[in-house]
Amino acid sequence: MKLYGIPNCSTVKKARAWLEEREIPYEFHDFKKQGVPVETLRELCGLLGWEAVLNRAGQTWRKFPEERRAQVVDIESALTLMQENASVIKRPIVDRDGQYQVGFTEDNYAAFFGE
């Protein structure tokens, strides 16, 4: 199982703590150091829709000029932006044998992991 994210993100920290408390093993993939695997993003966007993977509620999105935000209109333009700036990806992302969970809440993780 892989957990994708940015280590200093508070939501990622909460997800990691939740997994560690339950001794659920995972491999951490740091978007900042290891890059963003476009194949994973493409698969996620195909399954969930690019709108669910792109974090439009975060500070990074709000910092982009309006003209740049207006260019994000489909999966390809969203993937380009997410590749350019990993901080605009909703996180964390869990990949457990091709099943994905995007974002973190205790209830969603409990359901996803069968607790």
N, C-alpha and C positions, 0 to 999 in steps of 0.2 A: 504494500500500500504506500502511496506517495501523498504527501501533503505539500502543496505548492503555495508559496507566499513570500512575504518579506518579513524577516525576523523581528524588526522593531515595530511592526504593525500591532496595535493592541488587540485586534480581533484574532490575528494569527496567534498571538501569545495565549489568549484564552483557549483557543482550539487545541493548541499544543498541551497546555496544562490539563485540559479535559481528557485528552488521549493518555497522557502520562499517568494521571490519577487512576485510570482504569487499566493501566499496563497494556495498552493497545500499541503494538509496535508499528512504526512508520518510518519512512525515509523522507527527510525534509529536502525539498528542492527550493533553493533561494533564487527568486527571480532576478535579484540584483547581481548576484555573483555568477549564477549559472545560466542566465538568460531565460527566455520564454520559449518553450517548445511550440512552434507554430502548429505542428500536427495536433497537439493536445488542444490548443485553443480552437483550431478549426473543428475538431470533433465535438468539443463542448458547445461551440456556437451552433453546430448542426443539430445537436440534441436539444439544447435549451433555448436557442435563439441568441444572437449576438447581444441583444438588449439586456439579457440576464447576466452576461459575463462582463459587460462594460459597466464600470462603476461611475454612474453619472451623479451620484450623491456625494462623492468625495471631494476633498480640497483640490486634488490634482486636476480633475475635470473642470472645476470652477475657475482654475487659474488659466486655462486655455482661452485664447481670444475667441470671441463669438464666431468669427469667420472660420476658425479651425474646428470648433465644435459643429458648425453647420455642415462641414464636409463629411461628417460621419453619418452616412445614410444607408449603408448596407454592410454585409458581412466583410467584404474585402476592405472597405475603408475603416471599419472597426478593427480588423486584424492589423492593418498597417499602424494605426494609432497605438494599439496594445503592444506591438513589437517595438515601437519607438519609445514608449514610456510605460514600463511595467506597473507603475503605481496606479494606473487607471484601470487595472484589472480587478474585478471584485475578488476578494480573498477572505479566507483561504479557500483553496480548491483541494478536495480530496478525490483521489482516484483509487478506488478499491476494485480491482479486477474489471475495469471498464464501467463501473457504476460511479457516478459523480455526485458530490455534494458541494455546492458553492455557497460561501458565506458560513457564518457560525452562529447558532443559538444552541443552548443546551438541549432544548426540546427537539430540534432538527437532528442533532447528533445522536441523541438517545434513540430516535426513530430509525435513523440510518444504520446505526450499529446494533439495533435490536435490543435495546435496554428497556 
